[in-house]
Amino acid sequence: MAFRAKTTLSVLSTLAVAAMGFAAPASALQTKSYVVSFFHIATHSDRDACPHGLNPEHVELWTRSLKGLGYSQKDIDELLISQRKNGKAIQEIVRDRGLKPGQENIFAYPFSAPDPNLHTVEGRYSYGFNLDGKTDGGFEDPDTHEQGVDNNLYKAFGCLRPYHVSLPDRPQYENNAWLVLASAMPAWLLSVSGDDLTKDGPVTVTIARALEHTMQDARGQTLADSTFRIDPNPRSHNVMRGALNGGTLSIEPTDIFLEAEPHIISKLHLLQAHLRLTPKPDGNLEGYIGGYTPWFEEYWAHASNGFDAEESGIDMPGLYYALQRLADGPVDPKTGERNFISATWRIELVPAIVADPHNALAELRR
């Protein structure tokens, strides 16, 4: 399915295309713009994904933690019922279960608690991309059947109960966070420009942050055809070479950076970023974006919510250790550590109108 480009150029066609410095007149180019309507860790949790079972829910998690702190089963039962023991709330006890003095808060100091060795995904399939060029090991993409797919972020999260889902379901934790916070965080914008968006061929893809947040329609869905202005802050500007092939949009691997919302993802920072988006009959786009991302950012996006994250069924020290153990990105030459992990997100977008009144992308044409 080809992109449906408007015959009359949008605001972006007049402003952003000029800002990107194309030699041809703006009228010779077609541009289609979108705003991100949903974004979550790509999961494909079939029955083979977690052969050792799912990780425990919060009651089992807290019971195990309280036993490790020396509480009797009687005290634990009382705590779970009354939520308090000797004037101290169960939230405080669970939070302060770290074993090192001064580092008891396990959300801030997850390494102060022992590694519970979470179950991680061992199945065959995962959405994503082959980032390292190796076909041995890794997953198989269930849509493209590409071999050697690198998505260790899903491997770490996929056996946690809030993330053990498959399309059309969305991970519970991120679904709830997005519905609450997306209307407050600056929107993410994507635009595609080319000579003829109804045909295969090279295009230019722009990803940037907006000054405005998204709005919802009467159904609670992201309102399509809203107008956004590109944030002039250059930290969140990305202009990339892309291509349309059989209607699917992709980009040449590159680095991407976008400021975001800490309680969803503090920033989208990708090395060797890949993109695969397909237009839908209703004019929307959906697909996947992936690359290597800082794993601690993913940990902190959950840990910063403290007790609520564990109550949803996420063992925070366990997640910390799993992400650290599965990190497969480039080695930091100074520390010898791997601070990045392969990751893929499901991304959904609806049509939008995008303006660049501050000529924010001008520097990227050079």
Buried (B, 14 or more C-beta within 10 A) or exposed (E): EEBEBEEEBBBBBBBBBBBBEBEEEBEEBBBBBBBBBBBBBBBBBEEEBBEEEBBBBBEEBBBEBBEEEEBEEEBBEBBBEEEBBEEEBBBBBBBBBBEEEEBBBBBBBBBBBEBBEBBBBEBEBBBBBBBBEEEEEBBBBBEBEBBBBBBBBBBBBBBBBBBBBEEEEBBBBBBBBBEEBBBEBBBBBBBBBBBBBEEBEEBBBBBBBBBBBBEEEEEEEBBBEBBBBBBBBEEBBBBBEBBBEEBBBBBEBBEBBBBBBBBBBBBBBBBBBBBBBBBBEEBBBBBBBBBBBBBBBBBBBBBBBBBBBBBBBBBBBBBBBBBBBBBBBEEEEEEEEBBBBBBBBBBBBBBBBBBBEBEBBBEBEE
